[in-house]
Amino acid sequence: MPSNKSSDPMPQDLTPALIALHGVSKRYASAARPCTALQDLSLRIQPGECVAVMGPSGSGKTTLINLLTGIDSPSSGEILVAGQPIHRMSQEALTRWRGRQVGVVFQFFQLLPTLTVAENVMLPMDFCGSYPARERRPRALDLLQRLGIVEHADKLPAELSGGQQQRAAIARALANDPAILVADEPTGNLDSATADEVMGLLAGLTREGKTVLTVTHERELGHFFTRTLLLRDGRLVHDSATARVAA
Amino acid sequence: MSPRWTKIWRDMQHSGGRMALIVAALAASMAGVVTMLSAYLVLAREVPLNYLGIQPAAAQLELQHEPSAALLQRLRARPGVRGAELGGTLLGRIQVGPQGWMPLMLFVVPDFEAWQINRVHADSGSWPPPPGSLLIERSAMAMSQARVGSQVQIELPAAGRIGIGVAGTVHDPGVAPAWQEQTVYAYVSQATLAQRGQPLPLNLLKLRLHDDAELPAIEAEVQRLAAWLAEQGEPVLQARIPPPRLHPHQSQMMTVVGMLLIFSLLGLLLGAVLTASTIGGLLAQQRRQIAIMKAIGARSAQIATLYLLMVGLLGLAAVAIGWPLGWAAGRGLMSLVAQLLNLRLDSLALPGWMLPASVGVGIVAPLLATLLPIWLAARRTVRAAIDDHGVSASAAADSGGLARLLARLSLGDAALTLALRNTFRRRARLVMTLLLLGGAGAMFITSLNLRAAWEARVQEAAADRHFDLELRLEQPQPLARLEPLLRGALPGLRAFESWSISATSLHQGGGLEVVHSYPDGGHGSLALRAAPPATALIAHRLGAGRWLRAGERGSVVLNSGASQASGLRGVRPGDWLDLEIAGRPQRLLVVGIIKEPLTPSALYTTPESYAELTGTAGHSNALRIALRDGSDAEQSATALVAALEGAGMGVKFLLTEARFGAAQGGHVYILVYALAFIAGLMAVVGLLGLASALGSAVLERTREFGVLRTIGAGSAAVLRSVLAEGLVIALLSVLLALLLATGLSARVGAVLGAISPQQLLLQLSPLALGLWLLLLLPGALLVSAWPARRAARLTIRETLNSY
């Protein structure tokens, strides 16, 4: 069984973990009744892993992703990313950190509708000042080229198909060259062929040293991942890495 | 341009309708501020400049005789005296048209070339007027039907009826416009008068003093000079000291324009609130975009800067549109005020600071109003922004009061029930929209209340005055001679009463009679009148104490104007008044105060008492005459004047009630129209606010409309729901407008009461409310139509794909 108790010590892995969660819980207050989305979760993810986070609706997948990206903060426990305790960071510090360290891909692409595809990709560089202004467009075009949609660089998102929009969203997530790419059901809104293409692109990024975490419902995409985490009712019920070790 | 600025620019283009609403509202309110501020600043400078430009006399002393040149020379050499000149005034009549006559006030000048004190400005024609001619005040030209170079017929006490040439026109900023006072002002030399058979000793000594800033200092100096003149054998009959360095209407006008400026600033505040409301809607619509930007690295300050820049650009555009409009309207207002005050605006230049300051305010006001909603939106965490579904957590959790009530309330029509509940969905925005519309409604209703209150006063005054003609004679005439003359000249005579009149003033001690009036004798003058206790021609309404009793002596009743006059405020029945009457000090007991709107300050005493005080028993110099048919008052007046003149009785003036009514008109309408102007601007801002609020609500509810359509709601139901929401908000705003208008009307009434002897009791006028509803409800339907139409046209696919 995977480590899932707060009393468990952090696994003594010699390889420094890129992402480490220890005893992380997340509870939400609601008008009806308090809800525990994640309970006492501990986990380590190494650089270059391509991790699938799976589980039924309400199992805590999105909550886990939100905690790892700093979009949400844990009710208790610790989260270390590249050695940095992000659970202690202020919202502003998290924003700066996320902009440079994490690329986020959403299910509905979430490209800004009034900006062209290239401008959407340039936007993180603009906000974070990670590249000089004159280098931003060439870099955006380069990323779009790699993702195969450079010919659509100057179109508005609404003019693109779903698959093309998701490629643009991946290009935007890569704009600041982050070490970690987090995708929340990136193929949930795509047909199966396009979903395969997009997932292939994401998985391929691990060859460039990126660590990819993807929330997905689709078991048929499992072959793209090096590791699968299965959540149920806020608990990690299966981790293929520990299962393999155990095996 | 970097992507983030590109985003804001394109967002503005994309939300062009809402941006246009903001710019229109801010431009309208900016125009209001610039109108009032420019008028205030220019008038605050030009009114005193105009008045001080005539070198106004600090005091005018009426002497028994015309002093010698040597005495005048010695007077000029006295310490404290900066200048001294002689002058005189003479009342007569001027013919206007073949049959009509109007009162004429002649200002008599010893030498036009050497004229310095209370000097007028040459306007057209010849200056100085050639011997044998006169000059007419420019505002009286149309009324007197005179032309430069033509002859006019005037009638003077000694000279009788003479023809005299009009050499030109002058501008006299020291007198009210002729049409306002229904008096023609003219300027003539002493030599011309003598030549035309009307010799006039110039016994009016106009003084300029070194220390003329404060009234007590002027009064003290005047007392010293009066004592000195008495020692020289020239006793002073009366000293007229107007408020120092102050145009007769300056305080009132600046208070009114200042009040309008405050209202216009409130308008700008509402414009800023509308901006905050609309930008709040945009931020709500873009909450996910903001979340995405934060997710990809945008800091709160960067997000806030984007939207603040958007607001700054909108403010700049509004200033660019509103400033020139406001400046044009401001010039119009200045010109109107200049006409009302008989001023010449030599310069419309604005102070150097006004442009940058007003531009700054125009930009900063919306920025300040939007700072908090923008900062709160920029500060929201990514998760909170994504989880926002348009109903605040507090509203969603609110299971008490309003929420329970709304949940139970059903109008039978699902669309209408939904509209009612949606009205309260975004409460902060609802409050802002209600403030906008309620504020506009309050201003509109107040302006009409003011107009109604003034008209009520005019009607009240007319209802109290049961006569058609007011006659003033040059000299008191025996009543025994007057009665048969009247009956002979006026076949339609119904009744007449003697209401003799003479000037009076508060007794200052030291034997000097001091009045605080201007050179035209108005504004600050006080009259003592003989009032028949059982009068049938005046209906007096008691304010305090009692009316006069037949035959009583030594008692007076004050009218409302007198009870507010300088030195008489706070006087109550039972108080004693020390007055100067016919050159002698007299002590009279106040027995009552009557309400007498739109009537000059007067003290009433019985005819017996008046005769004793003035030594005019059996005589009268003023009659009030009632005709059986008031419509032929003008013809009757002509016949009466002819009869009186035929009998050798000089007529000072004969005023018909129609002319009296005309003289009252226009005094307060500038305020009414200016308030209506501001109210109109605010109504525009309010309706734009409603359009913006509904536009935002429709955008936020796009998905909801999709859901409604999937479960069977047609376009008509969606349309009805949005239109009904607009109407519900409009009706709610009327309640707020009524509440605000009650307070505002009372406040405006209090301000006007403080600056004018005419008390205006502002009450809510049903007509004002009706008119506001008539404007608001179609306006609300009109501005709701656009978002409603948009909502009704959305397809299910569009609605469900929105984020």
Contacts between the chains, C-beta under 8 A, distances in Angstrom:
chain1	res1	chain2	res2	distance
A	31	B	393	7.8
A	31	B	396	6.3
A	31	B	397	4.7
A	66	B	382	8.0
A	66	B	383	6.0
A	69	B	295	7.2
A	71	B	295	6.5
A	71	B	381	7.2
A	71	B	382	4.4
A	71	B	383	5.2
A	72	B	381	7.5
A	72	B	383	4.8
A	91	B	300	7.4
A	91	B	379	7.5
A	91	B	381	6.0
A	92	B	299	5.8
A	92	B	300	6.2
A	95	B	294	5.7
A	95	B	297	6.4
A	95	B	298	6.9
A	95	B	299	5.2
A	95	B	300	7.3
A	96	B	297	7.1
A	96	B	299	6.5
A	98	B	295	6.8
A	98	B	296	7.9
A	98	B	297	6.2
A	99	B	296	6.4
A	99	B	297	2.0
A	99	B	298	7.4
A	100	B	297	6.8
A	103	B	296	7.9
A	104	B	295	4.9
A	104	B	296	6.7
A	106	B	292	7.4
A	106	B	295	7.9
A	108	B	803	6.4
A	110	B	288	6.8
A	110	B	292	4.7
A	110	B	803	7.6
A	112	B	7	6.0
A	112	B	289	5.6
A	112	B	292	6.8
A	112	B	293	7.5
A	113	B	289	8.0
A	114	B	6	8.0
A	114	B	7	5.8
A	114	B	10	3.7
A	114	B	11	5.5
A	114	B	13	7.9
A	114	B	14	5.5
A	115	B	3	5.8
A	115	B	6	6.3
A	115	B	7	5.4
A	115	B	10	7.1
A	119	B	3	4.2
A	119	B	6	5.8
A	119	B	7	7.6
A	120	B	3	7.4
A	122	B	2	7.7
A	122	B	3	4.7
A	123	B	3	4.5
A	123	B	4	6.6
A	123	B	7	7.6
A	123	B	293	7.1
A	123	B	296	6.4
A	123	B	298	8.0
A	124	B	296	4.2
A	124	B	297	5.0
A	126	B	2	4.9
A	126	B	3	5.1
A	126	B	4	5.4
A	127	B	4	6.8
A	127	B	293	6.9
A	127	B	296	6.8
A	127	B	297	4.6
A	127	B	298	4.2
A	127	B	299	7.3
A	127	B	302	5.8
A	128	B	297	4.4
A	133	B	2	6.8
A	172	B	296	6.5
A	173	B	296	7.5
A	175	B	296	7.6
A	176	B	297	6.7
